[in-house]
Structures are given as C-alpha cells and as structure tokens.
Amino acid sequence: MPPLIIKTIKSQSNDKPTTKAIKIRTSFIKSLILRIIIKLKQIIMKKLLFALLISASFCVNAQSDGYKKLQRSLSAFSDNPSITVFVDTDYNFCATALSGFLQTEMGLSSKDFKYGLDEISESFVPKASKEDLNLKVTYDFDIKENIEGYVEADEIVIIKSVNITGSPKLIGDLFLSFWPGKPIIKKIGNQNIATKELLSDFISMKLLANGTGVITITKGGTNVNYETTYGINKEKLKD
C-alpha cells in the first residue's frame, strides 16, 4: 500500500494545471505586481512631498525678520505683491521680486544672465510676441560681509543702483505698473523725464535719442535708515 500511495501522489503532482488555473494564477501575479507598483509610487510621492515641505519651510524660516518687516511696510504702498525697493538692499530680496514680476505679470522670460565683479545683468524677452522687444536689468553692487542679509550667507550683495534698458513699450509698462503713484514729469533741456519715489529709491524714466527706453534707480532725497527702521543689513552678532 505505501508504494501505491507514493505512486498516486507522484501521478497527481505530474498533472498539468488546467487553463483556468493558469489564468487565475496569472491574474493573481498581475494584481500583486500592480499593488507593489502602487505602494512604491505612494512611498515615492510621500518622500517628494516631505522634501518639498522641508525645502519650503527652510526658505521661509531662512528669510530675515527685518526683510519680512520691510516687505509688510511696502505692501501698504501698493497692491502689487512684487513691490520692492532696491538701493541698499540685498540682491536676493529685490531682484527676485522684479524678476518674478517681469515673468508673471509682463509675460517675459529670462534670456541671459551675467555675473561680474561689481555688476549683475539679466536680459528678458517676451514669451510670445510679433514685435522685437527686449529688456535688460543691470545691478551695480557692493559685497558686504558679517551682516544679516535676506537669506543667510557669508557675503551679501548690496545694491547701489539699477539700470533698466530696453524697448520703450516695455520700459513704459514697467515704470507705470511696477511702482505706485503718479509720475512727476520734468523737462531737462529738450528731454522729458518721468520720476517716482519709493522710500529711499528715486526712479527716473527717459527715452534716449536712439529710441531706447531707460529706467534708473538711485538713492533719492528721502533718507530711510533701513538698519534702524527695519533691522536689515545689521552686523551679525559674534559667537
């Protein structure tokens, strides 16, 4: 009897699985693989979301409290969320705001970026236009050490002045929409110059003889001490 039982078992084990059994097994394997893929995707998405949250939290927390205070003060002058001042502020603070405005509100895209010893320039062109339009922003700066900037860094780029050149249409649109208030028109010689002021910034716009529009941002007559008023650019405390 025992050999017979063994033989019967072998005979059963050698039976080929039916077509239905193969389909069930294949379906189960596919379902298992699909569940594994979905689980992996969930894990990856959770990790990506966590990384983004950490990154965003770092950027927000890294900003200087002084610059946050300055930004809140500027929002009282204009509904433009990108409103900023330039002279005597950190490049990362003002350039980020202007570049964002040019790209989101004026439909421009960054074409070229150059960083020199005492000058930074960035060129912009329309994302879509039948006209040949262009804009170039040039920042003159000094490097300061041991001061608190917009974000934590060993060296802070502090803006001395800004020169914006380009097509008159873009220059005019930027001058009127970015800075609040009505412009004051002055005639110097045969040339009309439009000016605005915002805190310590003096903003002027003119048209050159060659047809190029120019906006210049320099230190104006209103002297706002950003260090004492807002707590920016103050010397770092020594450990």
Backbone torsions as a table, in degrees:
resi	resn	phi	psi	omega
1	MET	NA	-46.2	-179.2
2	PRO	-55.5	-43.8	178.4
3	PRO	-60.5	-35.2	-180.0
4	LEU	-64.6	-40.9	178.0
5	ILE	-61.7	-44.7	180.0
6	ILE	-61.3	-42.7	-179.7
7	LYS	-63.4	-41.2	179.8
8	THR	-63.2	-41.5	178.9
9	ILE	-63.0	-43.3	178.3
10	LYS	-61.8	-40.7	-179.3
11	SER	-62.8	-40.6	178.4
12	GLN	-67.1	-38.5	-178.0
13	SER	-69.9	-23.3	-179.4
14	ASN	-88.5	-6.5	178.3
15	ASP	-62.8	135.9	178.1
16	LYS	-77.2	139.0	179.4
17	PRO	-64.7	147.4	179.6
18	THR	-72.5	164.6	178.2
19	THR	-61.0	-38.3	179.0
20	LYS	-63.3	-40.8	-179.8
21	ALA	-65.3	-39.9	179.3
22	ILE	-62.5	-43.0	-179.8
23	LYS	-63.6	-43.1	179.5
24	ILE	-62.0	-45.1	-179.7
25	ARG	-64.0	-43.1	179.2
26	THR	-62.7	-43.1	179.2
27	SER	-62.2	-41.0	179.1
28	PHE	-63.6	-43.6	-179.1
29	ILE	-63.9	-43.4	178.8
30	LYS	-61.7	-43.0	179.6
31	SER	-62.8	-40.7	179.3
32	LEU	-64.7	-44.3	179.1
33	ILE	-62.5	-42.4	179.7
34	LEU	-61.7	-42.9	178.3
35	ARG	-63.0	-37.7	178.9
36	ILE	-65.5	-43.5	179.5
37	ILE	-62.0	-45.6	179.1
38	ILE	-60.6	-42.3	-179.9
39	LYS	-63.9	-42.0	178.7
40	LEU	-63.1	-42.1	178.7
41	LYS	-61.9	-40.9	178.8
42	GLN	-61.9	-42.3	179.2
43	ILE	-63.8	-44.9	-179.2
44	ILE	-63.5	-44.0	-179.5
45	MET	-64.6	-38.5	177.4
46	LYS	-63.0	-41.0	179.6
47	LYS	-66.2	-41.6	179.1
48	LEU	-64.6	-43.5	179.1
49	LEU	-63.1	-41.4	178.7
50	PHE	-62.5	-42.8	-179.9
51	ALA	-63.6	-41.0	179.3
52	LEU	-65.9	-40.8	178.9
53	LEU	-64.4	-41.4	177.9
54	ILE	-63.7	-43.3	-179.7
55	SER	-63.1	-46.7	-179.6
56	ALA	-63.6	-42.1	179.6
57	SER	-62.4	-39.8	-179.8
58	PHE	-64.1	-44.1	-177.7
59	CYS	-63.2	-42.6	-179.2
60	VAL	-66.6	-46.1	-177.1
61	ASN	-71.3	-23.4	-177.3
62	ALA	-77.1	-19.7	-178.0
63	GLN	-66.9	142.0	179.1
64	SER	-67.2	139.1	176.9
65	ASP	-62.5	-32.9	178.6
66	GLY	-62.9	-42.4	179.4
67	TYR	-70.7	-31.9	174.7
68	LYS	-63.5	-40.3	179.2
69	LYS	-66.2	-41.8	177.8
70	LEU	-62.8	-42.6	179.9
71	GLN	-62.6	-40.5	177.9
72	ARG	-63.7	-38.4	178.9
73	SER	-65.8	-40.3	-179.3
74	LEU	-67.1	-32.3	-178.5
75	SER	-63.8	-18.4	178.0
76	ALA	-74.8	-18.9	-178.4
77	PHE	-87.2	-23.3	-171.2
78	SER	-156.0	153.9	173.7
79	ASP	-83.5	-6.3	178.6
80	ASN	-70.8	112.9	-177.8
81	PRO	-66.9	-15.2	-179.7
82	SER	-94.5	2.5	-176.7
83	ILE	-53.9	136.4	-178.1
84	THR	-155.0	166.6	168.7
85	VAL	-112.9	161.8	-171.4
86	PHE	-118.4	-55.4	-173.2
87	VAL	-63.1	131.3	179.0
88	ASP	69.2	22.6	175.8
89	THR	-121.9	164.9	-179.8
90	ASP	-67.4	132.9	178.3
91	TYR	-52.2	-41.4	-178.7
92	ASN	-62.2	-27.1	179.8
93	PHE	-77.0	-53.7	-173.2
94	CYS	-82.3	-40.1	-177.0
95	ALA	-67.3	-36.2	177.9
96	THR	-62.3	-41.7	-179.4
97	ALA	-66.4	-47.0	-178.7
98	LEU	-65.7	-45.5	-179.4
99	SER	-61.1	-40.4	178.0
100	GLY	-63.4	-40.3	179.0
101	PHE	-65.1	-44.4	-179.2
102	LEU	-61.5	-36.4	-176.1
103	GLN	-84.9	-38.2	-176.4
104	THR	-89.5	-37.9	-175.1
105	GLU	-95.3	-30.1	-177.1
106	MET	-107.9	0.5	174.6
107	GLY	68.4	31.9	179.4
108	LEU	-102.5	161.4	174.7
109	SER	-130.0	147.5	-179.5
110	SER	-71.1	129.1	-177.0
111	LYS	-107.0	-37.8	-174.3
112	ASP	-150.8	144.4	179.8
113	PHE	-137.3	129.0	179.9
114	LYS	-131.8	139.9	-178.4
115	TYR	-124.9	114.3	179.5
116	GLY	-108.5	-170.7	-178.1
117	LEU	-66.9	-36.5	-179.7
118	ASP	-139.1	20.6	-176.2
119	GLU	-150.7	136.3	174.6
120	ILE	-122.8	134.0	178.5
121	SER	-132.7	146.6	177.2
122	GLU	-140.3	131.5	-178.8
123	SER	-105.1	146.0	-179.4
124	PHE	-131.9	148.7	174.3
125	VAL	-137.2	157.0	178.1
126	PRO	-63.0	144.7	176.5
127	LYS	-68.2	-32.0	177.2
128	ALA	-153.4	119.0	-179.5
129	SER	-163.8	142.8	175.4
130	LYS	-82.2	-15.8	-179.8
131	GLU	-92.4	154.7	177.1
132	ASP	-89.6	86.1	-176.1
133	LEU	-111.7	150.2	179.7
134	ASN	-156.1	160.7	179.2
135	LEU	-148.9	139.0	178.6
136	LYS	-133.1	128.4	179.5
137	VAL	-110.2	125.0	-179.5
138	THR	-121.1	125.9	-179.7
139	TYR	-109.0	123.6	169.7
140	ASP	-92.3	136.1	-172.8
141	PHE	-145.0	165.4	169.2
142	ASP	-119.3	152.8	175.1
143	ILE	-99.2	126.5	178.5
144	LYS	-118.0	141.1	178.3
145	GLU	-114.9	158.7	176.2
146	ASN	59.6	33.0	173.1
147	ILE	-126.8	160.4	-179.9
148	GLU	-87.1	117.0	179.5
149	GLY	-97.5	-168.0	179.0
150	TYR	-63.2	-40.1	172.0
151	VAL	-128.6	160.5	-177.2
152	GLU	-65.9	125.4	178.0
153	ALA	-160.6	155.7	179.2
154	ASP	-71.6	-37.8	179.3
155	GLU	-122.0	132.9	-178.2
156	ILE	-112.7	130.3	178.3
157	VAL	-87.2	110.6	-178.9
158	ILE	-103.1	125.9	-175.5
159	ILE	-76.3	133.0	174.9
160	LYS	-97.0	-42.7	178.6
161	SER	-160.0	164.1	179.8
162	VAL	-133.2	138.5	177.9
163	ASN	-126.4	121.1	-178.9
164	ILE	-117.4	121.5	-179.3
165	THR	-123.8	157.4	177.3
166	GLY	158.5	-163.5	-179.1
167	SER	-63.0	134.7	-177.7
168	PRO	-52.4	-37.0	-179.7
169	LYS	-61.6	-47.8	-179.7
170	LEU	-67.9	-40.4	179.3
171	ILE	-62.4	-44.9	179.7
172	GLY	-64.3	-44.5	179.1
173	ASP	-61.6	-42.8	-179.8
174	LEU	-64.7	-46.2	-177.9
175	PHE	-60.1	-42.7	-175.7
176	LEU	-78.4	-33.2	-173.8
177	SER	-95.8	-26.8	-175.7
178	PHE	-82.6	-44.3	-178.0
179	TRP	-97.7	137.6	-177.3
180	PRO	-76.9	164.2	174.1
181	GLY	90.1	161.5	177.6
182	LYS	-81.8	138.3	179.6
183	PRO	-73.9	151.7	173.0
184	ILE	-99.9	126.6	-178.0
185	ILE	-98.7	124.6	177.1
186	LYS	-120.9	145.1	176.6
187	LYS	-110.2	116.9	178.3
188	ILE	-115.9	109.0	-174.4
189	GLY	68.2	-127.0	177.7
190	ASN	-97.8	11.2	-172.6
191	GLN	-116.5	134.1	174.6
192	ASN	-91.4	133.6	179.6
193	ILE	-125.8	127.2	177.2
194	ALA	-98.9	136.1	-176.8
195	THR	-132.4	152.5	171.8
196	LYS	-140.7	162.2	175.6
197	GLU	-133.5	143.9	175.2
198	LEU	-144.3	111.9	-172.9
199	LEU	50.5	-119.5	-178.0
200	SER	-88.3	-5.1	-177.7
201	ASP	-83.4	134.8	172.1
202	PHE	-113.1	117.4	-174.7
203	ILE	-111.7	124.5	179.1
204	SER	-125.9	147.7	178.8
205	MET	-131.3	138.0	177.8
206	LYS	-151.3	167.7	178.7
207	LEU	-114.6	123.5	179.6
208	LEU	-77.0	164.4	-178.4
209	ALA	-61.1	-29.8	-178.9
210	ASN	-82.9	3.8	177.5
211	GLY	91.8	1.6	179.2
212	THR	-83.1	134.9	174.8
213	GLY	-87.7	145.8	-176.7
214	VAL	-136.8	132.1	169.5
215	ILE	-117.5	128.4	179.2
216	THR	-120.0	132.4	178.6
217	ILE	-117.0	117.3	-179.4
218	THR	-132.8	177.7	178.1
219	LYS	-74.7	127.3	-176.8
220	GLY	-93.0	-168.9	-177.3
221	GLY	-78.4	-21.4	178.0
222	THR	-83.1	114.7	-176.2
223	ASN	-97.2	105.5	176.5
224	VAL	-105.5	118.4	178.8
225	ASN	-81.8	98.8	-175.6
226	TYR	-65.0	-28.7	-178.0
227	GLU	-69.1	-48.5	-178.2
228	THR	-79.0	-32.5	-177.3
229	THR	-78.4	-42.5	-174.5
230	TYR	-117.4	-12.8	179.3
231	GLY	80.5	22.0	178.8
232	ILE	-96.9	156.3	177.8
233	ASN	62.5	18.6	179.5
234	LYS	-79.2	155.7	-177.4
235	GLU	-65.3	138.6	179.3
236	LYS	-67.7	144.6	176.2
237	LEU	-74.6	134.9	179.7
238	LYS	-77.6	142.0	178.8
239	ASP	-66.4	NA	NA
